[in-house]
Amino acid sequence: MLVAAGVVVALVTAQLVLDARERARLADLAGVPGVLAPLDGPPRTLWTVAADAEGDQPSWPTDPVAGTTVVVRRVAGDRTVRGMDARTGEVRWSTPLPLEPGASPALPPATWCEAVGRSGVVRCESQFPAGTRTVTTSFLLDLADGRLLRQVDGAEQSVVAGDLLVVGTSRREDTDVAWTIAAQDPRTGAQVWSTPLPAVRRVERVNLGSQVVGVTASLVAAGGRVMLTESGHVTVLGRDGTVERTIQVGLDGWTSLTADGTVGWSPYGAMAPAPRLWLPDGTQVDADGYPVEPDVDDGSAPGVLWVEDSDDRELVVLDAATGRTLWRAPATTPPVVLDGVVYAGTATGAAAWDARTGRQHWSTDVGRQAGLVVTDGRSLLVLSISRHWFALGLTDGARRWDAQAAPPLDTVGGGGPLQRWDRYLLAGDGSTVVVQG
């Protein structure tokens, strides 16, 4: 009897230890961007934002900071930013934005917002034509109470890089254009750094067969770096504004920047040259697709670069230091990376592979193509293109539950936009934004 009791105690103790480890793991994953709140069944509607009867579509909510998200409502003669409780949708504050000079009072410019890192400031930006240029206006608001801190006018490009607001302005002389990129404190406007770039020959359009395509400048940020693309000239600036490198790319494509500093160039047309990658050390690699960031990444697969080959519907995994292809596998969704394992949707379900070697852990056929793959840290949640949810075990791919997506997710947008949002999901059509979890 004593032996049996001892065995029971040992088993109970072991289970308690395992349960404690699992709780600790889930607590750690809760801080990983993109990991959903725990789900024991298909997501349900938490709250919605609907347009007024005569209003325009409300903007998508910003990612929450300190529990607050921001939504813009735009109606005739009014444009209001609302700070909302990310869990309930309750309005915490409401701030009308002033009208930019030259903008139409009948319908203010479309405006979207994002948090400036963890600075406690939210930037709301609108763009409108001013002569031959498109200029941007940035409104900086205190995230806690919605107070309008300041307004930045006249920038042609604007982007958030970490906890800084980075703006770009250009000076044109004859056929040349020269840019100045400057970073400022979002709350005070104090300049942190300013970098003037050399003038380049301005190209406004390019011929693609029978089509003429406009060439526009772009400013993007990733991992604290910023990158300006102007007329085929790419300049990457470090976190302190120093020029890390310059690259010449084709005019008939678009550029991208990853958090580790890899630059991607992808052509517009199917008959154009192959996509290219420039690794952080300057090595140029012909690629089979364009770089993608995992929808979820817990940092357990360092030193790899993810490339999406949309033609062959494959995920291509490269060594970030050399550009060498490590492995490739069929995939219809961006990857999810947890504990050194890569998960992705396939044409018939989902699969899991070792992040470094590509060895397949499992593949589950549910008879439907995956359109979205997310995780709550306990299961892999697969939404098929026919709007059906499947929950699969992370370790074995075993089906835990499945269900048709609940209204309104099954009808909103007619199978249109659906994306991760903090620890929840967003769906939307032309008049309503739905938060599910």
C-alpha positions in Angstrom: 0.0 0.0 0.0 2.8 2.4 0.9 4.5 1.7 -2.4 1.3 2.3 -4.4 0.7 5.6 -2.5 4.3 6.6 -3.2 3.8 6.0 -6.9 0.6 8.1 -6.9 2.3 10.9 -5.1 5.2 10.8 -7.6 2.9 10.8 -10.6 0.9 13.7 -9.2 4.1 15.7 -8.4 5.4 15.1 -11.9 2.1 16.3 -13.4 2.2 19.4 -11.3 5.7 20.1 -12.4 4.7 19.7 -16.1 1.6 21.9 -15.6 3.8 24.6 -14.0 6.2 24.4 -16.9 3.4 24.7 -19.4 1.9 27.7 -17.6 5.4 29.4 -17.6 5.8 28.7 -21.3 2.4 30.1 -22.2 3.1 33.2 -20.0 6.3 33.8 -21.9 4.5 33.3 -25.3 1.9 35.9 -24.3 4.6 38.5 -24.8 5.4 37.3 -28.3 3.7 39.5 -30.9 1.0 37.7 -32.8 0.4 34.9 -30.3 -3.4 34.9 -29.7 -5.1 34.7 -26.4 -6.0 31.0 -25.5 -8.9 29.6 -27.6 -10.8 26.5 -26.8 -13.0 26.9 -29.9 -13.5 29.1 -32.9 -13.0 32.8 -32.4 -16.1 34.8 -31.4 -17.0 38.5 -31.9 -15.7 40.6 -29.0 -16.7 44.0 -30.3 -17.3 45.9 -33.6 -16.7 49.4 -35.0 -19.4 50.3 -37.6 -19.6 53.4 -39.9 -22.2 56.0 -39.2 -25.1 56.0 -41.6 -23.5 58.7 -43.7 -19.9 58.0 -42.8 -16.9 56.5 -44.4 -15.3 53.2 -43.4 -13.7 53.3 -39.9 -10.0 52.7 -40.0 -8.5 49.5 -38.7 -7.5 49.7 -35.0 -3.9 50.3 -34.2 -2.0 47.6 -32.3 -2.8 48.3 -28.6 -0.3 49.9 -26.2 -1.1 49.8 -22.5 -4.5 48.4 -23.4 -5.5 51.3 -25.7 -6.1 51.1 -29.4 -7.0 53.9 -31.8 -9.6 54.1 -34.6 -10.3 57.0 -37.0 -13.8 58.0 -37.9 -14.2 60.2 -41.0 -17.5 61.8 -41.9 -18.4 64.9 -43.8 -16.9 67.9 -42.1 -15.4 65.9 -39.3 -12.5 63.5 -38.6 -12.2 62.1 -35.1 -9.6 59.9 -33.5 -10.9 57.7 -30.7 -8.9 55.8 -28.1 -10.7 52.6 -27.3 -10.2 49.8 -24.7 -8.6 47.0 -26.7 -10.6 44.3 -24.9 -14.1 45.8 -24.8 -14.2 48.5 -27.5 -15.2 51.1 -24.9 -14.3 54.6 -26.0 -11.8 56.1 -23.5 -11.3 59.5 -25.3 -12.2 61.2 -28.5 -10.2 63.9 -30.3 -11.2 65.8 -33.5 -8.3 66.5 -35.9 -7.9 69.9 -37.5 -8.3 70.2 -41.3 -5.1 70.6 -43.3 -4.8 73.7 -45.5 -6.3 73.1 -48.9 -8.1 69.9 -47.8 -11.8 69.6 -48.5 -14.1 70.1 -45.5 -16.8 68.0 -47.2 -14.6 64.9 -46.9 -11.4 65.2 -44.9 -8.4 63.3 -46.1 -8.3 59.6 -45.2 -6.2 59.1 -42.1 -4.6 56.1 -40.4 -2.8 55.8 -37.1 0.0 53.7 -35.4 1.7 53.8 -32.1 5.2 55.3 -32.1 7.0 52.3 -30.4 6.4 52.4 -26.7 6.8 56.2 -26.4 3.1 56.6 -25.3 2.5 58.6 -28.5 0.3 57.7 -31.4 0.9 59.1 -34.9 -2.1 59.7 -37.2 -1.1 60.4 -40.8 -3.0 61.7 -43.8 -1.8 62.3 -47.4 -3.2 64.7 -50.0 -1.9 66.3 -53.2 -0.2 69.7 -53.1 0.6 70.8 -56.6 2.8 68.2 -58.3 3.6 66.5 -55.0 1.8 64.4 -52.4 2.5 65.7 -48.9 1.8 64.1 -45.6 0.6 65.6 -42.3 1.3 63.8 -39.0 -0.7 64.5 -35.9 1.0 63.3 -32.7 -1.4 62.5 -29.9 -0.9 61.4 -26.3 -2.1 57.8 -26.2 -3.3 58.1 -22.6 -5.8 60.9 -23.0 -5.9 61.8 -26.7 -4.4 65.2 -26.2 -3.0 66.6 -29.5 0.7 67.2 -28.8 1.8 68.7 -32.1 1.4 68.6 -35.9 4.1 68.0 -38.5 3.3 69.5 -41.9 4.9 69.3 -45.3 6.8 66.0 -45.1 6.8 64.0 -48.3 7.6 60.8 -46.5 7.0 59.8 -42.9 7.6 56.5 -41.0 7.9 55.2 -37.4 11.3 53.7 -36.6 11.4 52.3 -33.1 10.4 55.1 -30.7 11.2 57.8 -33.2 9.3 59.6 -36.0 11.4 59.8 -39.2 10.4 62.3 -41.9 11.8 62.8 -45.4 11.8 66.0 -47.4 13.2 66.5 -50.9 14.8 69.4 -52.8 14.5 69.3 -56.6 16.8 71.1 -59.1 16.2 70.5 -62.8 16.4 66.7 -63.2 17.9 65.9 -59.9 16.4 65.3 -56.4 18.1 65.4 -53.0 16.5 64.0 -49.8 17.1 64.8 -46.2 16.0 62.2 -43.7 15.5 63.3 -40.1 14.4 61.6 -36.9 12.6 63.4 -34.1 11.3 62.8 -30.7 7.6 62.2 -31.3 6.4 64.0 -28.2 8.6 67.1 -28.3 9.7 67.3 -31.9 13.3 67.6 -30.8 15.7 66.5 -33.6 17.6 63.3 -32.8 19.5 63.1 -36.0 19.4 64.5 -39.6 21.1 63.0 -42.7 21.3 64.8 -46.0 21.6 62.4 -49.0 23.4 63.1 -52.3 21.3 64.2 -55.2 20.3 61.6 -57.8 18.7 61.8 -61.2 15.0 61.8 -60.8 12.9 59.2 -62.8 9.2 59.7 -62.8 8.0 56.9 -65.0 9.2 53.6 -66.6 7.9 51.7 -69.6 6.8 48.1 -68.9 5.9 46.7 -72.3 2.7 48.6 -73.4 2.3 50.1 -69.9 3.8 53.2 -68.4 4.2 52.9 -64.6 4.9 55.8 -62.3 8.1 55.7 -60.2 7.6 57.0 -56.6 9.9 57.4 -53.7 9.3 55.3 -50.6 10.6 55.4 -47.0 10.2 52.3 -44.9 11.5 51.1 -41.5 12.4 47.8 -39.9 14.3 46.9 -36.8 15.1 50.5 -36.1 16.7 51.1 -39.5 15.1 53.2 -42.3 15.4 52.8 -46.0 14.8 55.4 -48.8 14.2 54.2 -52.3 14.3 57.0 -54.9 14.6 56.4 -58.7 16.4 53.1 -58.3 18.7 54.4 -55.6 18.4 52.6 -52.3 19.9 54.1 -49.1 19.8 52.2 -45.8 20.4 54.3 -42.6 21.2 52.8 -39.2 19.5 53.6 -36.0 21.6 56.7 -35.5 21.0 58.0 -39.0 24.4 57.0 -40.4 24.4 55.6 -44.0 25.1 51.9 -43.8 25.0 51.3 -47.5 23.7 52.3 -50.9 22.3 49.9 -53.5 21.3 50.4 -57.2 18.1 48.5 -58.1 15.8 48.3 -61.2 13.1 50.8 -61.7 10.6 48.1 -62.6 10.1 46.7 -59.1 9.7 47.4 -55.4 12.0 47.2 -52.4 11.6 45.8 -48.9 13.7 45.8 -45.7 13.8 43.1 -43.0 14.6 43.7 -39.4 18.2 42.3 -39.8 18.9 44.8 -42.6 18.4 42.5 -45.6 17.2 44.5 -48.6 14.9 42.8 -51.1 14.0 43.8 -54.7 11.1 42.2 -56.5 10.1 42.9 -60.1 6.6 43.9 -61.2 6.2 41.6 -64.1 6.4 37.8 -64.4 8.9 38.2 -67.4 11.2 40.6 -65.5 14.5 39.6 -63.9 14.6 37.3 -60.9 14.1 38.9 -57.4 17.3 39.8 -55.6 18.4 40.1 -52.0 21.3 42.1 -50.5 22.4 40.6 -47.2 23.5 42.8 -44.3 27.2 42.4 -45.3 26.4 43.5 -48.9 26.4 40.1 -50.5 24.0 40.0 -53.5 21.9 36.8 -54.0 19.4 35.9 -56.7 16.3 34.8 -54.9 13.3 32.7 -55.7 10.9 35.2 -54.2 10.6 38.1 -51.8 11.4 38.3 -48.1 8.6 37.8 -45.7 8.5 38.2 -41.9 6.9 35.3 -39.9 3.5 36.0 -38.6 4.8 34.8 -35.2 8.5 34.6 -34.3 9.7 33.8 -30.8 13.3 34.2 -31.8 14.1 30.5 -31.6 15.4 30.3 -35.2 18.1 33.0 -35.5 20.3 33.4 -38.6 17.7 32.5 -41.2 15.9 34.5 -43.8 12.4 33.7 -45.0 11.4 34.0 -48.6 8.1 33.4 -50.2 8.1 31.9 -53.7 4.5 32.8 -54.8 4.9 31.2 -58.2 5.6 27.7 -56.8 3.7 28.4 -53.6 6.7 27.5 -51.5 8.5 28.8 -48.4 12.2 29.1 -49.0 14.5 29.3 -46.0 18.0 30.8 -46.5 21.0 31.1 -44.3 21.0 34.9 -43.5 24.8 35.0 -43.5 25.5 33.5 -46.9 22.2 33.5 -48.7 22.5 29.7 -49.2 19.2 27.9 -49.5 18.8 25.6 -46.4 15.5 24.0 -47.4 12.2 24.7 -49.1 8.7 23.4 -48.6 5.2 23.9 -50.0 3.3 26.7 -48.1 0.3 28.9 -48.7 0.7 31.2 -45.7 3.5 33.1 -44.0 5.4 31.0 -41.4 4.8 30.7 -37.7 8.0 30.1 -35.7 7.9 28.6 -32.2 10.5 26.6 -30.2 12.7 26.1 -33.3 9.8 24.7 -35.4 8.3 26.3 -38.4 4.5 25.9 -39.1 2.7 27.0 -42.3 -0.5 26.3 -44.2 -0.5 24.1 -47.2 -2.8 23.4 -50.2 -4.6 20.7 -48.1 -4.0 21.7 -44.5 -0.8 22.5 -42.5 2.7 21.1 -41.8 5.6 21.6 -39.4 9.3 21.5 -40.1 12.6 21.9 -38.1 13.6 25.5 -38.7 17.2 24.8 -39.5 17.2 21.5 -41.3 13.7 21.4 -42.9 13.0 17.9 -41.5 9.3 17.5 -41.5 7.8 16.9 -38.1 4.2 16.3 -39.3 1.8 17.1 -42.1 -2.0 17.1 -41.6 -4.5 16.9 -44.5 -7.8 18.5 -43.7 -9.0 18.5 -47.3 -9.0 22.3 -47.6 -6.4 25.0 -48.5 -5.1 27.1 -45.6 -5.7 30.8 -45.9 -4.4 31.8 -42.5 -2.3 30.1 -39.8 -2.1 31.5 -36.3 -1.4 30.1 -32.8 -2.4 30.6 -29.2 0.7 28.7 -28.0 -1.3 25.5 -27.4 -2.6 24.7 -30.9 -2.0 25.6 -34.5 -5.2 27.4 -35.7 -5.8 27.0 -39.4 -8.5 29.0 -41.2 -9.2 27.5 -44.6 -10.1 29.6 -47.6 -13.7 28.2 -47.2 -13.9 29.8 -43.8 -13.5 26.7 -41.6 -11.3 26.5 -38.5 -9.1 23.6 -37.6 -7.1 23.4 -34.4 -4.1 21.1 -34.7 -1.7 19.9 -32.0 1.7 21.7 -32.2 3.7 18.5 -31.6 1.9 16.0 -33.7 -0.6 17.9 -35.9 -3.5 15.9 -34.5 -6.9 17.5 -35.0 -8.2 18.9 -31.7 -11.4 20.5 -32.9 -12.8 22.0 -36.0 -15.8 24.3 -36.7 -17.2 26.6 -39.3 -16.2 30.2 -38.7 -18.8 31.9 -36.6 -20.7 35.0 -37.8 -19.8 37.6 -38.8 -16.4 36.2 -39.7 -17.9 33.8 -42.2 -19.5 36.7 -44.2 -17.6 39.9 -43.5 -15.7 41.0 -46.6 -17.0 38.0 -48.5 -13.9 36.1 -47.5 -11.8 39.3 -47.6 -9.4 40.8 -45.1 -8.5 38.9 -42.0 -5.4 39.5 -40.0 -3.8 39.1 -36.6 -4.3 42.0 -34.2 -2.4 42.0 -30.9 -3.7 38.8 -29.2 -6.9 38.9 -31.3 -8.1 38.8 -34.9 -9.5 41.5 -37.2 -12.0 41.2 -40.0 -13.6 43.9 -42.0 -15.7 45.0 -45.0 -16.5 48.4 -46.4 -18.4 49.6 -43.3 -17.5 47.5 -40.3 -14.4 46.4 -38.4 -14.9 43.2 -36.3 -12.6 42.2 -33.4 -12.6 38.5 -32.6 -10.9 36.3 -30.1 
